[in-house]
Amino acid sequence: MAGNSSLIYQNIIIYRAIMQVLYFGHYNNRFSDVIGLIPSQTKTLLELCFADLKIAQYCKNQNIKWTGYDLNSGFVRRAISHGFEATKTDIRAMDFFPKSDVIVIMGSLYHFHSKIDILFEKMLDSADLIFISEPVLNMAGSDGVLGFMAKKLTSVGNGNESFRFNKSTLTGLLDRLRLTLNFEYKVQKTGKDMLIVIKKI
Ligand SMILES: C[S@@+](CC[C@H](N)C(=O)[O-])C[C@H]1O[C@@H](n2cnc3c(N)ncnc32)[C@H](O)[C@@H]1O
């Protein structure tokens, strides 16, 4: 990772506050939407780019083995201090992900847009079921305070990140990848985030 990550990633309280603004107060609903999809028989769940521990906490309560990867030392330290199995790593540098029943990746796909095929290959090698919650109504391309926050404050250290998906680029990506990587997908919900369920076939 080049440079330093931005303010939003330096403290969970600041992170949640900024995310609440960017999600117009609906930051928490995204997690309950994903949690509602986790099958009751799930034994292992891998969360990529987790930041917060809401999915991890749910897994703990349900006796699901949660593993989390994130680039951010503070988030990983916090997870470990709460007793969770978290690793600080750049998931782009991993050759493969551990086998899991379910993979969750939320609010983070845009970080990998330039190497997205490889990320999907690794996720599908690891799990038959993947939940993606990805913002598709974005302010990162707009001017003004919210545009600044979305673009500048969500940088992980590679400068401003203005790339974001919208509904059609995200479904276009899935339509292209499903043919070569053999999966089916369903758009479960669309709001600020698009919630997608991917099943390997
Ligand atoms: C916008 S936050 C989303 C966090 C959380 N999943 C959510 O939806 O609220 C993006 C997260 O991705 C992590 N991240 C970005 N690039 C990464 C990489 N290459 N490897 C691992 N984690 C990464 C950041 O540290 C941050 O925690």
The ligand as an SDF file (V2000), in Angstrom:
LIG
                    3D

 27 29  0  0  0  0  0  0  0  0999 V2000
  -15.1760    1.3960    2.6630 C   0  0  0  0  0  0  0  0  0  0  0  0
  -14.4790    0.2060    3.7770 S   0  0  0  0  0  0  0  0  0  0  0  0
  -15.8020   -0.9590    3.8910 C   0  0  0  0  0  0  0  0  0  0  0  0
  -15.7480   -1.7160    5.1450 C   0  0  0  0  0  0  0  0  0  0  0  0
  -16.9330   -2.5950    5.5520 C   0  0  0  0  0  0  0  0  0  0  0  0
  -16.8590   -3.8670    4.8590 N   0  0  0  0  0  0  0  0  0  0  0  0
  -18.2680   -1.9150    5.3170 C   0  0  0  0  0  0  0  0  0  0  0  0
  -18.9360   -2.2350    4.3440 O   0  0  0  0  0  0  0  0  0  0  0  0
  -18.6310   -1.0470    6.1110 O   0  0  0  0  0  0  0  0  0  0  0  0
  -13.2570   -0.6530    2.8160 C   0  0  0  0  0  0  0  0  0  0  0  0
  -12.3770   -1.5880    3.6410 C   0  0  0  0  0  0  0  0  0  0  0  0
  -11.5380   -2.2960    2.7290 O   0  0  0  0  0  0  0  0  0  0  0  0
  -10.2400   -2.4120    3.2750 C   0  0  0  0  0  0  0  0  0  0  0  0
   -9.3200   -2.6420    2.1520 N   0  0  0  0  0  0  0  0  0  0  0  0
   -9.1330   -1.8380    1.0850 C   0  0  0  0  0  0  0  0  0  0  0  0
   -8.2340   -2.3670    0.2410 N   0  0  0  0  0  0  0  0  0  0  0  0
   -7.8520   -3.5520    0.7800 C   0  0  0  0  0  0  0  0  0  0  0  0
   -6.9350   -4.5860    0.3770 C   0  0  0  0  0  0  0  0  0  0  0  0
   -6.2350   -4.4700   -0.7470 N   0  0  0  0  0  0  0  0  0  0  0  0
   -6.8000   -5.6810    1.1600 N   0  0  0  0  0  0  0  0  0  0  0  0
   -7.5110   -5.7900    2.3210 C   0  0  0  0  0  0  0  0  0  0  0  0
   -8.3900   -4.8450    2.7620 N   0  0  0  0  0  0  0  0  0  0  0  0
   -8.5550   -3.7500    2.0000 C   0  0  0  0  0  0  0  0  0  0  0  0
  -10.0520   -1.0910    4.0160 C   0  0  0  0  0  0  0  0  0  0  0  0
   -9.0290   -1.1500    4.9780 O   0  0  0  0  0  0  0  0  0  0  0  0
  -11.4510   -0.9020    4.6230 C   0  0  0  0  0  0  0  0  0  0  0  0
  -11.5490   -1.5080    5.8840 O   0  0  0  0  0  0  0  0  0  0  0  0
  1  2  1  0
  2  3  1  0
  2 10  1  0
  3  4  1  0
  4  5  1  0
  5  6  1  0
  5  7  1  0
  7  8  2  0
  7  9  1  0
 10 11  1  0
 11 12  1  0
 11 26  1  0
 12 13  1  0
 13 14  1  0
 13 24  1  0
 14 15  1  0
 14 23  1  0
 15 16  2  0
 16 17  1  0
 17 18  1  0
 17 23  2  0
 18 19  1  0
 18 20  2  0
 20 21  1  0
 21 22  2  0
 22 23  1  0
 24 25  1  0
 24 26  1  0
 26 27  1  0
M  CHG  2   2   1   9  -1
M  END
$$$$
